[in-house]
Every structure is written in structure tokens, then in C-alpha cells.
Amino acid sequence: MITSNGFNKIANLIKETISHGTYQLNGSTKTTQIYKTSVEANVLKIYLYFDDVESGSFSKFQLVDTDGNVFAEKPDNISKPNTKGLLVLFKFTITEVR
């Protein structure tokens, strides 16, 4: 059985593998930094944040690893006005299969 320490180590290894995020804004691909990460027990959360400066049609959110490969993606399509921010969450739950 994996201990809580083991789950925490796996989540932290994944977290360290993620370099940055990408997304499409009005059809153009852009890059963004990781806003925040957290590891709680067996759950890893990675956030991308977009402030009120950019507005338009946001889509195809991706996490990119240190090798330049897409690690995870969300195909969401969100219309964001310039009066609001946008927080995108990638949530990974690590489970042991017996």
C-alpha cells in the first residue's frame, strides 16, 4: 500500500515536471506561467490564471512539461470579458490500483 508520503512524492514529481501552460486566445496560441500549485494528500492541483487585461475567446488550455510535450489539456471554450479574471484548474488524483 502506498503511504501518504508516497502519494505526496509522486504528486511533487509530477508538479516538478510541468514547465508552463499554453492556451488559445481568439485562435492564437499563447504561453502563460503556472499561477499556483498545491499538493494535498493524493491530489495535485495546478492553476492557470488570466487577469482582466486580456479578453475574448479562451480555449485549448494545456500544461506543457519540461521536455516541451503536452502533459494535460482541457478543450474548454470560455468567453471572458475584460472586467473579470479567469482561473483554470487542472486536478489530478493519484490512486493505487490493487
Phi and psi restraints in degrees (value plus and minus 20) as a CYANA .aco file:
   2 ILE   PHI     -94.6   -54.6
   2 ILE   PSI     112.3   152.3
   3 THR   PHI    -101.1   -61.1
   3 THR   PSI     149.6   189.6
   4 SER   PHI     -81.9   -41.9
   4 SER   PSI     -53.4   -13.4
   5 ASN   PHI     -84.3   -44.3
   5 ASN   PSI     -60.1   -20.1
   6 GLY   PHI     -83.6   -43.6
   6 GLY   PSI     -65.5   -25.5
   7 PHE   PHI     -79.8   -39.8
   7 PHE   PSI     -62.9   -22.9
   8 ASN   PHI     -82.5   -42.5
   8 ASN   PSI     -62.5   -22.5
   9 LYS   PHI     -83.2   -43.2
   9 LYS   PSI     -63.1   -23.1
  10 ILE   PHI     -82.7   -42.7
  10 ILE   PSI     -65.8   -25.8
  11 ALA   PHI     -81.5   -41.5
  11 ALA   PSI     -62.1   -22.1
  12 ASN   PHI     -87.4   -47.4
  12 ASN   PSI     -55.3   -15.3
  13 LEU   PHI     -83.3   -43.3
  13 LEU   PSI     -62.5   -22.5
  14 ILE   PHI     -83.1   -43.1
  14 ILE   PSI     -66.2   -26.2
  15 LYS   PHI     -76.7   -36.7
  15 LYS   PSI     -62.5   -22.5
  16 GLU   PHI     -89.8   -49.8
  16 GLU   PSI     -40.0     0.0
  17 THR   PHI     -97.2   -57.2
  17 THR   PSI     -44.7    -4.7
  18 ILE   PHI    -101.4   -61.4
  18 ILE   PSI     107.1   147.1
  19 SER   PHI    -115.2   -75.2
  19 SER   PSI     -68.5   -28.5
  20 HIS   PHI    -185.2  -145.2
  20 HIS   PSI     159.9   199.9
  21 GLY   PHI    -136.8   -96.8
  21 GLY   PSI     137.8   177.8
  22 THR   PHI    -150.9  -110.9
  22 THR   PSI     141.3   181.3
  23 TYR   PHI    -181.1  -141.1
  23 TYR   PSI     146.4   186.4
  24 GLN   PHI    -129.7   -89.7
  24 GLN   PSI     112.7   152.7
  25 LEU   PHI    -141.6  -101.6
  25 LEU   PSI      93.5   133.5
  26 ASN   PHI      32.8    72.8
  26 ASN   PSI      18.4    58.4
  27 GLY   PHI      67.9   107.9
  27 GLY   PSI     -25.0    15.0
  28 SER   PHI    -125.7   -85.7
  28 SER   PSI     111.0   151.0
  29 THR   PHI     -97.5   -57.5
  29 THR   PSI     112.3   152.3
  30 LYS   PHI    -150.7  -110.7
  30 LYS   PSI     142.1   182.1
  31 THR   PHI    -134.1   -94.1
  31 THR   PSI     126.1   166.1
  32 THR   PHI    -161.8  -121.8
  32 THR   PSI     135.5   175.5
  33 GLN   PHI     -98.8   -58.8
  33 GLN   PSI     138.8   178.8
  34 ILE   PHI     -89.3   -49.3
  34 ILE   PSI     108.9   148.9
  35 TYR   PHI     -99.8   -59.8
  35 TYR   PSI     -66.3   -26.3
  36 LYS   PHI    -179.9  -139.9
  36 LYS   PSI     127.5   167.5
  37 THR   PHI    -153.1  -113.1
  37 THR   PSI     132.2   172.2
  38 SER   PHI    -167.7  -127.7
  38 SER   PSI     126.5   166.5
  39 VAL   PHI    -144.4  -104.4
  39 VAL   PSI      99.6   139.6
  40 GLU   PHI    -150.8  -110.8
  40 GLU   PSI      90.9   130.9
  41 ALA   PHI      36.2    76.2
  41 ALA   PSI    -132.9   -92.9
  42 ASN   PHI    -125.6   -85.6
  42 ASN   PSI      -1.4    38.6
  43 VAL   PHI    -137.8   -97.8
  43 VAL   PSI     107.5   147.5
  44 LEU   PHI    -129.2   -89.2
  44 LEU   PSI     108.4   148.4
  45 LYS   PHI    -140.3  -100.3
  45 LYS   PSI     111.7   151.7
  46 ILE   PHI    -146.4  -106.4
  46 ILE   PSI     107.5   147.5
  47 TYR   PHI    -133.4   -93.4
  47 TYR   PSI     121.5   161.5
  48 LEU   PHI    -133.7   -93.7
  48 LEU   PSI     116.3   156.3
  49 TYR   PHI    -145.3  -105.3
  49 TYR   PSI     116.9   156.9
  50 PHE   PHI    -144.7  -104.7
  50 PHE   PSI     100.2   140.2
  51 ASP   PHI     -99.4   -59.4
  51 ASP   PSI    -190.3  -150.3
  52 ASP   PHI    -102.7   -62.7
  52 ASP   PSI     -13.9    26.1
  53 VAL   PHI     -91.9   -51.9
  53 VAL   PSI     -65.3   -25.3
  54 GLU   PHI    -115.0   -75.0
  54 GLU   PSI     125.7   165.7
  55 SER   PHI    -162.8  -122.8
  55 SER   PSI     142.7   182.7
  56 GLY   PHI     110.4   150.4
  56 GLY   PSI    -174.2  -134.2
  57 SER   PHI    -115.6   -75.6
  57 SER   PSI      87.7   127.7
  58 PHE   PHI    -115.3   -75.3
  58 PHE   PSI     115.5   155.5
  59 SER   PHI    -176.7  -136.7
  59 SER   PSI     153.8   193.8
  60 LYS   PHI      28.8    68.8
  60 LYS   PSI      39.8    79.8
  61 PHE   PHI     -94.5   -54.5
  61 PHE   PSI     114.3   154.3
  62 GLN   PHI    -157.7  -117.7
  62 GLN   PSI     129.6   169.6
  63 LEU   PHI    -124.3   -84.3
  63 LEU   PSI     112.0   152.0
  64 VAL   PHI    -134.7   -94.7
  64 VAL   PSI     114.8   154.8
  65 ASP   PHI    -105.6   -65.6
  65 ASP   PSI     157.5   197.5
  66 THR   PHI     -86.8   -46.8
  66 THR   PSI     -35.1     4.9
  67 ASP   PHI    -111.4   -71.4
  67 ASP   PSI     -21.3    18.7
  68 GLY   PHI      68.1   108.1
  68 GLY   PSI     -10.9    29.1
  69 ASN   PHI    -116.4   -76.4
  69 ASN   PSI     129.8   169.8
  70 VAL   PHI     -91.4   -51.4
  70 VAL   PSI     103.5   143.5
  71 PHE   PHI    -111.0   -71.0
  71 PHE   PSI     -61.8   -21.8
  72 ALA   PHI    -173.6  -133.6
  72 ALA   PSI     135.5   175.5
  73 GLU   PHI    -166.6  -126.6
  73 GLU   PSI     133.6   173.6
  74 LYS   PHI    -146.0  -106.0
  74 LYS   PSI     100.0   140.0
  75 PRO   PHI    -103.0   -63.0
  75 PRO   PSI      -5.0    35.0
  76 ASP   PHI     -73.3   -33.3
  76 ASP   PSI     131.2   171.2
  77 ASN   PHI    -146.7  -106.7
  77 ASN   PSI      92.9   132.9
  78 ILE   PHI    -145.3  -105.3
  78 ILE   PSI     108.9   148.9
  79 SER   PHI    -112.5   -72.5
  79 SER   PSI      99.1   139.1
  80 LYS   PHI    -139.3   -99.3
  80 LYS   PSI     104.6   144.6
  81 PRO   PHI     -98.2   -58.2
  81 PRO   PSI     145.2   185.2
  82 ASN   PHI    -100.6   -60.6
  82 ASN   PSI     -14.0    26.0
  83 THR   PHI    -117.4   -77.4
  83 THR   PSI     -22.9    17.1
  84 LYS   PHI    -155.9  -115.9
  84 LYS   PSI     134.2   174.2
  85 GLY   PHI    -111.0   -71.0
  85 GLY   PSI     155.3   195.3
  86 LEU   PHI    -161.4  -121.4
  86 LEU   PSI     108.2   148.2
  87 LEU   PHI    -136.7   -96.7
  87 LEU   PSI     101.6   141.6
  88 VAL   PHI    -130.3   -90.3
  88 VAL   PSI     107.7   147.7
  89 LEU   PHI    -130.5   -90.5
  89 LEU   PSI     109.8   149.8
  90 PHE   PHI    -127.6   -87.6
  90 PHE   PSI     103.2   143.2
  91 LYS   PHI    -143.9  -103.9
  91 LYS   PSI     105.9   145.9
  92 PHE   PHI    -141.6  -101.6
  92 PHE   PSI     106.3   146.3
  93 THR   PHI    -128.1   -88.1
  93 THR   PSI     104.7   144.7
  94 ILE   PHI    -116.5   -76.5
  94 ILE   PSI     104.8   144.8
  95 THR   PHI    -148.4  -108.4
  95 THR   PSI     130.8   170.8
  96 GLU   PHI    -115.2   -75.2
  96 GLU   PSI     112.6   152.6
  97 VAL   PHI    -122.5   -82.5
  97 VAL   PSI     110.6   150.6
